[in-house]
Amino acid sequence: MEQPSHVDNARTDSPPSHLAALIDAALAAHRTGQPRAAESLYRQALALDPANPRALHYFGVLHYQRGDHETAARLMSEALRLDRNDAACWSNRGLVAAALGHADEALICYNEALQRQPDFADAHNNRGVTLQAQGAFGEAIEHYRQALASNPAMVDVHLNLGTALAKLERFDEALACYRLALALDPQSAQAHFNAGNAHNALGRHEAAIASFERALALRVDYVEAHINLGSLIGKRGDYAGAEAHYRRAVALKPNPTHLVCLGGSLGAQGRLDEEEVSYRRALALDPDYADAHQNLAWLLLKRGDYKQGWAAFARRWRQSDYDALAIPGVAEWRGEPLAGRRLLVVGEQGFGDHFQFLRFARVLERLGATVDLRVREPLLPLVERIPGVRRAFSGQPDSHYDFWVPMMSVPSCVGTVLSTLPAEVPYLFAKPEKIDAWRKRMGAASQTQRRVGLVWAGSPTFGNDRYRSVTLTELRRLGDLDNVAWYALQKGSAHAQLAEAPTAFRAHDFTAELASFEDTAALIMNLDLVIAVDTGVAHLAGALGKPVWLLLPANSDWRWLETRSDSPWYPRMTLFRQTTLGDWTPVVEQVSEALRNGHH
């Protein structure tokens, strides 16, 4: 907020020198952090001249800084009634309007300031902040640039410009702004924090960590820096380090978001009891906090408590996520009788989630519903052949429905528990002609060997991918088995590992010909076994009724429960679990031994 560096001559009926001295003293006390003394002096000045615009203006500034925005607005409005040419007062009155939530009034005030002083840097900055809050990032950027043209030494404006550019995903430009801010003020914790966010967005994780750490060195109670650093190092697999930062954030600001972050880091370390405490603390603070309900649901489901788990899962929705999925004008199904009703099941989350939950179409049909599916485009036409499905499509529905339901909410609506989990497989079916085409494509090669499909990595953007995925180097021992013919099913960036892999892993690589899940399903049907980490292909193979050996990290997903070596979801699946997070050696030894002995 603009404050003057000198005292203008003021009209008054009292002795000018005494009034000027009072205002000088008030401003000096105000600038040096003595608000009580400043208030007393402002009151004395206004007692001498109640119509002194400068005293009214800066007494209003004092009230603004104390959070009394209504009084600040009244005082500054009176000052402007007396002197409409004070650009600083117009700018400050805009700040007060913005604080009161009156954005349009704030913009008018900034315009008035800039009409009187076109190069007024503070007014340009303040107008930029208000425009940015309204999502007008381009206009905001222009005003920030004009502010810096007038005064390039304004650190806050460099930061604001960087933030607006980051909102437009222009992260390199944003980073340049933060570097300019740091050149002016190397001790700016906020500039280091913002730079960390930009580095992270650009994938420069080491630089991001260094920036967050520098921000915390300058401001140990910087809550947002603790959270962002914890999130970043947690994604890199340092869950204990993430926990330490989340605990600090919770100690400083125990809100639901921070408690959920802490719970997630505890769960990733297998400390489920402590994890549950964090989520329940979050829900005590906000009973409707969606992320806490979702994470608590995953925890309960992992323990096998499906009754409570599905109930909690039904409350998982952030409003924006729900609105993106909901079907306008159609009631959400919550367990009402379905006989003779048309029900649209709407897919959600990843491909693996789709493959896992599509089994419930048959359950819904048996309850009397006519079932249609809305799913992601890559799943078509494979899912059209699911028993119980009348029609499957992507995009917007063009038919009438009595109800719609999110696919992963069906278990809660039908009261699914472990003992009633529908595990009849297969419920996905590859096209017979494609199966035959792959059989011919594969030919007579490896007829004397066990044909095993292999997927060793999931999406690198997944939060736990560091521990979920394995490298071909770690699986190298499996390549020495003479009784196995390996078929690569790996897509994505991890496929490049084949170039340096043992010859056995490279011998049958048809991934370039797998253009769809339809193709992958047909190839899988020609295999004896699929060995995979926790990815969509594992679910696909399980839904096709093929034998699957699933390699799981110690902090495995909720759907695989805690200690079982089998899966109630897929009767032909065997689980091979880590006992120590990050150590795949015992798992590979178990798999190698099982393959050598011909286990199924």
C-alpha positions in Angstrom: 0.0 0.0 0.0 1.4 3.4 -1.1 2.7 5.6 1.7 4.3 9.0 1.0 7.9 9.9 1.5 7.2 13.5 2.3 4.5 15.7 3.7 2.5 17.9 1.3 1.4 21.4 2.4 -2.1 21.0 3.7 -4.9 23.6 4.0 -6.1 24.0 7.6 -7.5 26.6 10.0 -5.2 25.6 12.8 -1.5 26.6 12.9 -0.1 24.8 9.8 3.3 24.0 11.4 1.7 22.2 14.3 -0.7 20.2 12.1 2.1 19.3 9.7 4.3 18.3 12.6 1.5 16.0 13.9 1.0 14.3 10.5 4.8 14.0 10.0 5.1 12.3 13.4 2.1 10.0 12.7 3.6 8.9 9.4 7.0 8.3 10.9 5.4 6.2 13.7 3.3 4.3 11.1 6.3 3.5 8.9 8.4 2.3 11.8 5.9 -0.1 13.1 4.4 1.8 16.0 0.7 1.6 15.2 -0.6 2.8 18.6 1.5 5.9 18.5 0.5 6.5 14.9 -3.2 6.2 15.8 -2.9 8.7 18.6 -1.2 11.2 16.4 -3.6 10.7 13.5 -6.5 11.3 15.9 -4.8 14.5 17.2 -4.4 15.7 13.7 -8.0 15.0 12.8 -9.1 16.7 15.9 -7.4 19.9 14.7 -8.6 19.4 11.1 -11.3 16.7 10.6 -11.2 17.5 6.8 -7.5 16.9 6.3 -7.4 14.4 3.4 -3.9 13.2 4.1 -4.6 12.4 7.7 -7.9 10.7 6.7 -6.1 8.7 4.0 -3.3 7.3 6.1 -5.5 6.7 9.2 -7.5 4.6 6.7 -4.3 2.8 5.7 -3.7 2.0 9.4 -7.2 0.5 9.7 -6.7 -1.5 6.5 -3.5 -3.0 7.9 -5.4 -4.0 11.1 -8.1 -5.7 9.1 -10.8 -3.1 9.8 -11.7 -2.7 6.1 -15.1 -1.0 6.6 -13.6 1.8 8.6 -10.7 2.1 6.2 -13.2 2.4 3.3 -15.1 5.2 5.1 -12.0 7.2 5.9 -10.4 6.9 2.5 -13.7 7.7 0.7 -14.0 10.9 2.8 -10.4 11.8 1.9 -11.2 11.3 -1.8 -14.3 13.5 -1.4 -12.0 16.2 -0.2 -9.2 15.6 -2.7 -10.0 13.6 -5.8 -6.6 14.1 -7.3 -4.7 11.9 -4.8 -3.6 9.0 -7.0 -2.1 7.1 -3.9 -5.4 7.4 -2.1 -7.3 6.0 -5.1 -4.9 3.1 -5.3 -5.2 2.3 -1.6 -9.0 2.7 -1.7 -8.9 0.0 -4.4 -7.0 -2.3 -2.1 -9.6 -1.9 0.5 -12.4 -2.5 -2.0 -10.6 -5.7 -3.1 -10.3 -6.8 0.6 -14.0 -6.3 1.0 -14.6 -8.5 -2.1 -15.7 -5.6 -4.3 -13.4 -6.4 -7.3 -15.2 -4.2 -9.8 -15.0 -1.2 -7.4 -11.3 -1.9 -6.9 -10.7 -1.8 -10.6 -12.5 1.5 -10.9 -10.3 2.9 -8.1 -7.1 1.7 -9.8 -8.3 3.3 -13.1 -8.8 6.6 -11.3 -5.3 6.4 -9.8 -3.8 5.7 -13.3 -5.7 8.5 -15.0 -4.0 10.9 -12.5 -0.6 9.2 -12.6 -0.2 6.9 -15.6 3.3 5.7 -14.5 2.1 4.8 -10.9 3.8 1.5 -10.4 1.8 0.5 -7.3 -1.5 1.1 -9.0 -0.5 -1.0 -12.0 0.6 -3.8 -9.6 -2.6 -3.6 -7.6 -4.8 -3.6 -10.7 -2.8 -6.6 -12.0 -3.4 -8.5 -8.7 -7.2 -7.9 -9.0 -7.3 -8.9 -12.7 -5.3 -12.0 -11.9 -7.7 -13.0 -9.2 -10.5 -12.8 -11.9 -8.5 -15.1 -14.2 -7.6 -12.3 -16.6 -3.9 -13.3 -16.7 -3.0 -11.5 -19.9 -4.2 -8.2 -18.7 -2.6 -8.7 -15.4 0.7 -9.4 -17.0 0.5 -6.2 -19.0 0.0 -4.1 -15.8 2.8 -5.9 -14.0 5.1 -5.1 -17.0 4.0 -1.4 -16.9 4.7 -1.3 -13.1 8.2 -2.7 -13.7 8.8 -0.2 -16.5 8.2 2.5 -14.0 10.1 0.8 -11.1 12.1 -2.3 -12.0 13.2 -2.6 -8.4 9.8 -3.8 -7.1 10.4 -7.3 -5.9 6.7 -8.1 -5.3 5.8 -7.1 -8.9 8.5 -9.5 -10.2 6.9 -12.2 -8.1 3.4 -11.4 -9.2 4.4 -11.4 -12.8 6.0 -14.8 -12.4 2.9 -16.1 -10.7 0.7 -14.9 -13.6 3.0 -16.5 -16.2 3.0 -19.7 -14.2 -0.8 -19.8 -14.3 -0.4 -19.7 -18.1 2.1 -22.6 -17.9 4.9 -20.3 -19.1 7.2 -21.7 -16.5 10.5 -20.6 -18.1 9.4 -17.0 -18.2 8.1 -17.3 -14.6 11.4 -18.6 -13.5 13.2 -15.7 -15.1 10.9 -13.3 -13.0 11.8 -15.1 -9.8 15.5 -14.9 -10.6 15.1 -11.2 -11.1 13.3 -10.9 -7.7 16.2 -12.9 -6.1 18.8 -10.6 -7.7 17.0 -7.8 -5.9 16.4 -9.7 -2.7 18.4 -12.9 -2.3 16.7 -13.4 1.1 13.2 -13.6 -0.3 11.8 -16.9 0.9 8.7 -16.4 -1.4 10.9 -16.0 -4.4 12.8 -19.2 -3.6 9.5 -21.0 -3.0 8.0 -19.8 -6.3 11.2 -20.8 -8.1 10.8 -24.2 -6.6 7.3 -24.5 -8.0 8.5 -23.5 -11.5 11.4 -25.9 -11.4 9.1 -28.7 -10.4 6.6 -27.9 -13.2 9.5 -28.0 -15.6 10.6 -31.4 -14.3 13.8 -30.1 -12.7 13.2 -31.8 -9.4 16.7 -31.4 -7.9 16.5 -27.7 -8.5 13.0 -27.6 -7.1 14.2 -29.4 -3.9 17.1 -26.9 -3.5 14.7 -24.0 -3.9 12.2 -25.3 -1.4 15.1 -26.0 1.1 16.4 -22.5 0.7 13.0 -21.1 1.3 12.8 -23.1 4.5 16.2 -22.0 5.6 15.1 -18.4 5.3 11.7 -19.0 6.9 11.4 -22.2 9.0 7.7 -21.8 9.5 6.9 -21.6 5.8 4.0 -24.0 5.7 3.5 -24.2 2.0 7.2 -24.9 1.4 7.0 -27.8 3.9 4.0 -29.2 2.0 5.5 -28.8 -1.5 8.9 -30.2 -0.5 7.2 -33.1 1.3 5.1 -33.8 -1.8 8.1 -33.7 -4.1 10.4 -35.9 -2.1 7.5 -38.3 -1.3 7.0 -38.7 -5.1 10.7 -39.6 -5.3 10.2 -42.3 -2.7 11.4 -40.6 0.4 8.3 -41.1 2.5 10.0 -40.7 5.8 11.4 -37.3 4.7 8.0 -36.4 3.4 6.5 -37.3 6.8 8.9 -35.0 8.6 7.8 -32.0 6.5 4.1 -32.9 6.7 4.4 -33.2 10.5 6.0 -29.7 10.6 3.2 -28.3 8.5 0.5 -29.9 10.7 2.2 -28.5 13.8 2.1 -25.0 12.2 -1.3 -25.3 10.6 -3.3 -28.4 11.4 -5.8 -28.2 8.6 -7.5 -31.2 6.8 -5.2 -30.9 3.7 -2.0 -31.2 5.7 -3.4 -34.0 7.8 -4.3 -36.0 4.7 -0.8 -35.4 3.3 0.7 -36.7 6.6 -1.6 -39.7 6.5 -0.6 -40.6 2.9 3.1 -40.5 3.9 2.4 -42.8 6.9 0.4 -45.2 4.8 3.2 -45.4 2.2 5.4 -46.6 5.0 2.9 -49.3 6.0 2.0 -47.5 9.3 -1.7 -47.9 8.8 -2.9 -47.3 12.3 -1.2 -43.9 12.4 -2.5 -43.2 8.9 -6.1 -43.8 10.0 -5.6 -41.3 12.9 -4.6 -38.6 10.5 -7.6 -39.0 8.3 -10.0 -39.1 11.2 -8.4 -35.9 12.6 -9.0 -34.3 9.2 -12.6 -35.4 9.2 -13.1 -34.1 12.7 -12.1 -30.7 11.4 -14.1 -31.0 8.2 -16.6 -33.9 8.0 -17.1 -33.3 4.3 -13.4 -33.2 3.3 -13.4 -35.5 0.2 -9.7 -36.4 0.1 -9.9 -37.6 3.7 -12.9 -39.8 2.9 -11.2 -41.2 -0.2 -7.9 -42.0 1.6 -9.7 -43.5 4.6 -11.8 -45.6 2.3 -8.7 -47.0 0.6 -7.2 -47.8 4.0 -10.4 -49.6 5.2 -10.6 -51.5 1.9 -7.0 -52.5 2.2 -7.8 -54.0 5.6 -10.7 -55.9 4.1 -13.4 -53.8 5.8 -15.5 -53.5 2.7 -18.7 -52.4 4.5 -17.2 -49.3 6.0 -14.7 -48.9 3.2 -17.3 -48.6 0.4 -19.4 -46.2 2.6 -16.4 -43.9 3.0 -15.6 -44.3 -0.7 -19.1 -43.0 -1.6 -18.1 -39.7 -0.1 -14.8 -39.3 -2.1 -16.0 -36.6 -4.4 -14.6 -33.2 -4.8 -17.4 -31.1 -6.3 -15.5 -30.3 -9.5 -14.7 -34.0 -10.1 -18.3 -35.0 -9.5 -19.7 -32.4 -11.8 -17.4 -33.5 -14.6 -18.8 -37.0 -14.3 -22.4 -36.4 -13.5 -25.2 -36.8 -16.1 -27.3 -33.6 -16.1 -31.0 -34.2 -15.5 -30.5 -37.8 -14.5 -30.7 -39.0 -10.9 -27.7 -40.8 -9.4 -28.5 -44.3 -8.5 -28.0 -45.1 -4.8 -29.4 -48.5 -4.5 -33.0 -48.1 -5.6 -34.8 -51.1 -7.2 -33.6 -51.6 -10.8 -36.2 -53.9 -12.3 -37.2 -52.4 -15.7 -34.9 -49.4 -15.3 -32.3 -48.1 -17.7 -29.0 -47.4 -15.9 -25.9 -45.7 -17.3 -22.7 -46.7 -15.6 -20.1 -44.0 -16.0 -16.4 -45.0 -16.0 -13.9 -43.2 -13.8 -10.2 -43.0 -13.0 -7.6 -45.2 -14.8 -7.9 -48.1 -17.3 -7.1 -50.6 -14.6 -9.9 -49.3 -12.5 -12.3 -49.7 -15.5 -11.2 -53.3 -16.1 -11.5 -54.2 -12.4 -15.0 -52.7 -11.9 -16.6 -53.6 -15.3 -17.5 -56.9 -13.7 -20.4 -55.2 -11.9 -22.3 -54.8 -15.2 -23.4 -58.4 -15.0 -24.5 -57.8 -11.3 -26.6 -54.8 -12.3 -28.3 -56.7 -15.2 -29.2 -59.5 -12.8 -30.9 -56.9 -10.6 -33.2 -56.1 -13.6 -31.4 -53.1 -15.1 -30.8 -52.4 -18.8 -27.1 -51.4 -18.5 -25.2 -49.0 -20.7 -21.6 -48.0 -20.2 -19.9 -44.6 -20.8 -16.1 -45.2 -20.9 -12.9 -43.7 -22.3 -12.5 -44.1 -26.0 -9.5 -46.5 -25.9 -11.7 -49.1 -24.1 -14.0 -49.4 -27.1 -14.9 -51.8 -28.6 -13.5 -54.3 -26.1 -16.0 -53.5 -23.4 -19.0 -53.8 -25.6 -18.8 -57.6 -25.3 -19.1 -57.6 -21.5 -22.0 -59.8 -20.3 -24.8 -57.6 -19.1 -24.0 -54.6 -21.2 -26.5 -53.4 -23.8 -24.3 -50.7 -25.3 -21.0 -49.0 -24.6 -19.9 -45.5 -25.8 -17.7 -42.5 -25.1 -18.8 -38.9 -25.2 -22.2 -37.6 -24.2 -25.3 -39.9 -23.9 -28.0 -39.6 -26.5 -30.6 -41.8 -24.8 -32.9 -41.5 -21.8 -31.9 -43.1 -18.5 -33.6 -43.5 -15.2 -30.4 -43.5 -13.3 -26.7 -43.0 -13.7 -23.9 -44.3 -11.3 -20.2 -43.8 -11.1 -18.6 -47.2 -11.9 -16.6 -47.4 -8.7 -19.7 -46.6 -6.6 -21.6 -49.7 -7.6 -20.1 -51.9 -4.8 -21.4 -49.5 -2.1 -24.8 -49.5 -3.8 -25.1 -53.3 -3.9 -23.6 -53.9 -0.5 -20.5 -55.8 -1.7 -18.3 -57.4 1.0 -15.3 -59.7 0.5 -17.5 -62.8 0.7 -19.9 -61.5 -2.0 -17.4 -60.0 -4.4 -18.3 -61.1 -8.0 -15.2 -62.9 -9.2 -16.7 -64.8 -12.1 -14.1 -64.7 -15.0 -13.8 -64.1 -17.8 -16.0 -61.0 -18.2 -13.8 -59.5 -20.9 -13.5 -61.2 -24.2 -11.1 -60.7 -27.1 -12.3 -61.0 -30.6 -11.9 -64.6 -31.9 -10.6 -63.5 -35.2 -7.9 -61.3 -33.6 -6.9 -64.2 -31.3 -6.5 -66.4 -34.4 -4.5 -63.7 -36.1 -2.1 -63.5 -33.2 -1.8 -67.3 -33.0 -0.7 -67.3 -36.6 1.6 -64.3 -36.1 3.3 -66.1 -33.2 3.6 -69.3 -35.2 5.1 -72.5 -33.9 8.0 -70.7 -32.2 8.5 -71.4 -28.5 5.9 -74.2 -28.5 8.0 -76.2 -26.1 8.3 -73.2 -23.7 5.9 -71.5 -21.5 4.7 -68.3 -23.1 4.8 -65.5 -20.6 3.9 -61.9 -21.1 5.8 -59.3 -19.2 5.0 -55.8 -18.0 7.6 -54.2 -15.7 6.6 -50.6 -15.4 3.5 -48.4 -15.0 3.0 -44.7 -15.8 5.9 -42.6 -14.4 3.4 -39.9 -13.4 1.8 -42.2 -10.8 2.6 -41.1 -7.3 4.0 -44.5 -6.1 5.6 -45.4 -9.4 9.1 -45.3 -7.9 8.2 -48.4 -5.9 5.4 -49.9 -8.0 7.6 -50.3 -11.1 10.6 -52.5 -11.5 13.5 -52.4 -14.0 14.5 -55.1 -16.4 17.9 -55.1 -14.8 16.2 -56.2 -11.6 14.4 -58.9 -13.5 17.5 -60.1 -15.3 17.6 -63.4 -13.5 14.3 -64.4 -15.1 15.9 -64.1 -18.5 18.1 -67.1 -17.7 15.2 -69.6 -17.5 15.3 -72.0 -20.4 11.6 -73.1 -20.1 10.1 -69.6 -20.7 9.6 -67.6 -23.8 9.1 -64.0 -22.9 6.7 -61.7 -24.7 7.1 -58.0 -24.0 3.7 -56.2 -23.3 5.4 -53.0 -22.0 4.3 -49.7 -23.6 5.5 -46.2 -22.8 9.0 -44.9 -21.9 10.0 -48.0 -20.0 10.0 -50.0 -23.2 13.3 -48.5 -24.1 14.9 -50.7 -21.4 14.6 -53.6 -23.8 17.5 -52.2 -25.8 20.0 -53.2 -23.1 18.0 -56.2 -21.8 19.0 -59.9 -22.0 18.2 -61.4 -25.4 15.5 -63.6 -23.9 13.4 -60.5 -23.1 13.9 -59.1 -26.6 13.1 -62.3 -28.5 9.3 -61.7 -28.8 8.5 -58.0 -28.8 5.3 -57.2 -30.6 4.5 -54.0 -28.7 4.7 -51.8 -31.8 1.8 -53.8 -33.2 -0.4 -53.3 -30.1 -2.4 -50.4 -31.2 -5.3 -50.9 -28.8 -6.4 -52.9 -25.7 -8.3 -55.0 -28.2 -4.9 -56.0 -29.7 -3.3 -56.6 -26.3 -6.2 -58.7 -25.2 -6.0 -60.9 -28.2 -2.2 -61.4 -27.7 -2.7 -62.2 -24.0 -5.2 -64.9 -25.0 -2.3 -66.7 -26.8 -0.1 -66.6 -23.7 0.1 -69.1 -20.8 0.8 -66.5 -18.1 1.2 -62.8 -17.6 3.7 -61.4 -15.1 3.2 -57.7 -14.4 3.5 -55.0 -11.9 0.3 -53.3 -10.8 -0.9 -51.8 -14.1 -3.9 -51.9 -16.3 -2.5 -54.9 -18.3 -2.6 -57.0 -15.1 -6.3 -56.1 -14.6 -7.0 -56.8 -18.3 -5.4 -60.2 -18.1 -7.2 -61.0 -14.9 -10.6 -60.0 -16.4 -9.8 -62.2 -19.5 -9.5 -65.1 -17.1 -5.8 -65.7 -17.8 -3.3 -66.6 -15.1 -1.5 -63.5 -13.7 1.4 -63.2 -11.4 1.4 -59.8 -9.9 4.6 -58.2 -8.5 3.7 -55.9 -5.6 5.7 -53.3 -3.6 5.6 -53.4 0.2 3.2 -50.4 0.1 0.8 -52.0 -2.4 -2.5 -50.5 -3.5 -5.8 -51.1 -1.5 -7.2 -53.6 -3.9 -4.6 -56.3 -3.0 -5.4 -56.2 0.7 -2.5 -56.6 3.2 -1.0 -60.1 3.3 -2.8 -62.4 0.9 -1.0 -64.2 -1.9 -4.3 -64.6 -3.8 -6.8 -62.0 -5.0 -10.6 -62.2 -4.3 -11.0 -60.0 -7.4 -9.2 -62.4 -9.9 -9.3 -66.1 -9.1 -6.4 -66.9 -11.4 -4.1 -64.3 -10.0 -1.1 -64.9 -7.6 0.5 -62.1 -5.7 4.2 -61.9 -5.1 4.8 -59.3 -2.4 7.9 -57.3 -1.3 8.7 -57.6 2.4 11.0 -54.5 2.3 10.0 -51.5 0.4 12.2 -51.1 -2.7 13.8 -54.5 -2.5 12.7 -56.7 -5.4 15.4 -59.4 -5.1 13.4 -61.8 -2.9 10.3 -61.4 -5.2 12.4 -62.1 -8.3 13.8 -65.2 -6.6 10.3 -66.5 -5.7 9.1 -65.9 -9.3 12.1 -67.6 -10.7 11.7 -70.6 -8.5 7.9 -70.8 -9.3 8.6 -70.6 -13.1 11.4 -73.2 -12.8 9.0 -75.6 -11.1 6.2 -75.0 -13.5 3.8 -73.5 -11.0 0.6 -72.0 -12.3 
